Amino acid sequence: MSFLRTVVNDSLLIHPPGFYIIGFETLRFVNLYFIFLAFVYVVTILFNILVIYVIAFNHSLHTPKFLAVGNLAVIDLILNTCIIPGMIKTFLVKDNFVPFNLCLVQMFVYYSFVTLESLGLAILAYDRLIAICFPLRQHSINTLRSMSCIVGLTWSYSLGTTAFCTSIITRLSFCNSVKVFSYFCDYAPVFRLACNDYTLQWSLSSVFSLLVLGGPLIFIILSYLSILVTVFSMKSLQSRVKALATCVEHLILVAIFYIPLLSIFMIGFHLRLINPDHRVLSLSLSSCIPPCINPIVYSLKTKEIKTGALALVRKIKISNNVSPTRPI
C-alpha cells in the first residue's frame, strides 16, 4: 500500500489511502449477528420515518414536546444509517477497506449523532421537568421557539465539537499498521495506530466522552430528583401515579442508552475484564439497539402519535381497497 505524504507546518505527515476494519475474529456464527442487524435497521427506518411523518403532517403535534420527539427520531434514523450498512458491508460482504477521508466522515457522523442522542434524551427530561414541576407556567416557559433554540444549540454544539476532534486526526502520521480493531472507523482505535504523539487526541476524546455521557446524564438525574420531590408533594395518589406514568417510557430509553455504554466503559476500558471481540460486540449492540427501540417504546406509546399512526394506516388501507372508476 502506498502512503500519502503531506507537509504541514514544516513537518512530514504520512496518511494512508485508507484503513482495514477488523473485529469479531473469535466469535462463532457472527454472520447471523449481521443478519439480525439488517432486521434492526429495517425496523429503525420504518418506525422512525413513521414517527417523523406523523409529527410533520399533523399540525396539532407541532408543539415543544413533539419537536423533541421528532428530533430524537431524526437522530436515531441517521445514527443507524451511519453504522449498520457499513458493518454489513465490512463483515458480511467481507469488504473491510475504508478510504481515509471516508473514515473521517464516518467518525464525524457517528460521534456527532451519539452526542445528539445523549443530548436528545436530556431535552426530553427537560420537557418532563417543566410539565410536572411548573404545570401552570409550562406554556410560557417551554414554548416552541425556546425548544427550537435548545434543539438548534445541541446540533451546533455536537457538530462543531465533533468536527474539531475529527479534524485533528489529520495531524497524525500513520506509518505502520492500518488495521482498526472495531466495528467502524472508531476514533480511539484509529489514533492509537499513529506513529507520532497522540496525547492531544487522547485528552480530547477523554474529556469529550465525559461531557457527552456524564453531562446529560447528571442533568437527567437532577431533573428526576426534582420531579420526585414535586410528585411526592402532591396530595392526591391518582395525581402522583398519573405524573409518574408520563416518565416511565423516557426512563426506559435512558436505561437502554446509558447503562450498556457506562458498563462497557467502566468494565472494558478501565478494568479490562472483557474479551476484545465481546467488547466490540457489546459496543455495536449498545449503538444500534436504542435507535431501533426508541420509537417503539417512547413515540408510538404516546397517545397522539399512536392515533396519528393508526389514522395513516387506515388511510392507506382505504386507498388500496378503493379501485379507480373507469369513465363510461
Secondary structure, 3 states (H helix, E strand, C coil): CCCEEEEECCEEEEECCEEEEECCCCCCCHHHHHHHHHHHHHHHHHHHHHHHHHHHCCHHHCCHHHHHHHHHHHHHHHHHHHHHHHHHHHHHCCCCEEEHHHHHHHHHHHHHHHHHHHHHHHHHHHHHHHHHHCCCCHHHHCCHHHHHHHHHHHHHHHHHHHHHHHHHHHHCCCCCCCEEECCCCCHHHHHCCCCCCCHHHHHHHHHHHHHHHHHHHHHHHHHHHHHHHHHHCCCCHHHHHHHHHCCHHHHHHHHHHHHHHHHHHHHHHHHCCCCHHHHHHHHHHHHHHHHHHHHHHHHCCCHHHHHHHHHHHHHHHHHHHCCCCCCC
